[in-house]
Amino acid sequence: MLSKKHGWPYGDVPTIVVSTRELPIERPNVVLFSGDLKKLVDKKLKPQYRNVWVVGGATLINEFLRQDLADEIRQPILPIILGEGVPFYDRSKSRNLCI
């Protein structure tokens, strides 16, 4: 994912990788973050950026939704249906989402 040999689709865009694992970082514009997402948004992202793009799986997206840290969701439709795994949206909390 973070390897130079596999390419990097985001170019020089500042990138924060949210992970609980220690990952090798090979690009100067990539920072590894592990911790409280609300602190990340309030202390690091809001002061510097008007909009951010979160790319991740169901667990990360659901945590942003659970903490009300997402204003908008843009979900691509993929031609593959996955039968198992973490549901993309947690249905335990009722929300009015316009998808």
C-alpha positions, 0 to 999 in steps of 0.5 A: 500500500505505501510502497514506492514500487507499487505506485502512489495514486495521490501524488504529493497530496498530504496524506494521513494513514490511519492504522493501528499497525506500524507501517513503513512510510516511504513518502515525505507527504505521508504521516501515520496516525493511530489514536482518537479520530476526533482529536485528529479532525479537531486538532490537525485537519480542521485548522489546516483544511476545509475539506478532506477525503477519507478513503478506507474500509467499513471499520474506519468509515463507520467510526467517522460516522459514529462520531459524527465526523463526516458531513458527506458520503460519496460511495462508488458502486462496484460491480462486485457483491461481497457476501461476508466481512464488515458491513459498510454501514453500521445499522445500530445508529439511526442516521439520515444519510443521503447517499 
